[in-house]
Amino acid sequence: MKRIGLLGLLLVFTVTMYAHREDSYYLQGSFGNENVALQIDEFGRSCIANYFNEKDKIDHFFEGKLGADSTFYLKSYRWNQQMTIRTVSEEIILKEIALNVWEGTFINKNGEKLPVALQPIRIDTLNHPFKELIQEKDINPYRVFRTKDIRIKHKRKEKIADQLTVIHFIEKEYGLKWFQIENKTQKISLKEINIYLDHELFLMINQKFSCNNNNRIGNYFIDYNIQFINSELVSYSKEVISDCNGNSDQRYESFNTLDLKTAKPIMLEDLIWLSKTPYQELSRGEYNWYQYRYNSFGKLLFELIQNNSSKETKLMLEQCNLNKAKQWQLPNWYLTFQGIVFKPKENQAKCTPEILIKYRELNEFMITKYPSFKSYSK
């Protein structure tokens, strides 16, 4: 376990050594009889690369150099068990011999030399299930090519308020679950939100393919819950469980609240203003936003939690070391139909309970950007 974890750190260190990428090449073709795709990122005379074959689609990482004759010399390495010696595992020697014609040699783990024949990936020729997404966003062609054969299967439809329907579906090959939103009345345009959701699924599928565990695709599962949705907003939570790079039972939880029409991520400051000073427009991460969170928001939120918690909840917060305002300055959060759920970040507490503050308790702090949201406090 430690050896694999250290290998991952060394890989990250190798990648971060490079800066100011000068050019990238996205190629498809063959290593011998094996169909592959290859991405090369050039940093002056240094370069890094990934390739996958179409059978398992697992990333294989290479590093190397660009020779004076414009030939790429790329090597993949393996480490001994003590992580003290690394030896060459595979090699790629590659050159563009004519416009869009790349040839060379691939030397595999057994020392066999196989001919390489590659050409640029043309995503416009692919019958990709995410065509609209690819047209709307500038997406890495290597990732597009890797996902060209995925197929989405609708599982069920769930009718929601405001004439909205959630379509739950599954990606057939690897079983990743996700959703889209449908509005049969066409009163609300859902194009942007569904492109956003497709993009999330696209990234997660590629993360699944990149989840390498002892040269096989590792476990990578997604669970999600749509916590709130109306004609203006959608709020959902997502949990990813994986064992990528040999690290078993990794769990990552995220919370998203989006404008249903524009797919713009919503900040808490778009919904409530926990301060005695007048409301002001802030951008997440700017100096004034941090000042507001540290000097006002955390204190008032903790007061609300204290005033609306039972004795048992207060005791639990104390045991979790969450009985101070500073632990509530930068919480995770999501909307429900009853109120806003706040959850401390994992690195800030011994445990991470979810605390619901009902809308009626937040009424005086609500702002009017989203009228339907404010109506829940009545």
URVEN-V695476 format. One record per run of one state. SS is the DSSP state (a for helix, b for strand, c for the rest). FROM is the first residue (numbers start at 0). TO is the last residue. If there is no record, write none. Layout:
SS_FROM_TO + SS_FROM_TO
This chain:
c_0_0 + a_1_15 + c_16_21 + b_22_30 + c_31_32 + b_33_42 + c_43_44 + b_45_52 + c_53_58 + b_59_65 + c_66_70 + b_71_78 + c_79_84 + b_85_97 + c_98_99 + b_100_106 + c_107_111 + b_112_119 + c_120_121 + a_122_124 + c_125_129 + a_130_135 + c_136_139 + a_140_145 + c_146_150 + b_151_159 + c_160_162 + b_163_170 + c_171_175 + b_176_182 + c_183_189 + a_190_209 + c_210_210 + b_211_211 + c_212_215 + b_216_216 + c_217_218 + b_219_228 + c_229_231 + b_232_241 + c_242_242 + a_243_245 + c_246_248 + b_249_258 + c_259_263 + b_264_264 + c_265_266 + a_267_269 + c_270_270 + b_271_271 + c_272_285 + a_286_306 + c_307_309 + a_310_318 + c_319_323 + a_324_327 + c_328_330 + b_331_334 + c_335_337 + b_338_342 + c_343_344 + a_345_347 + c_348_352 + b_353_357 + a_358_364 + b_365_365 + c_366_369 + a_370_376 + c_377_377
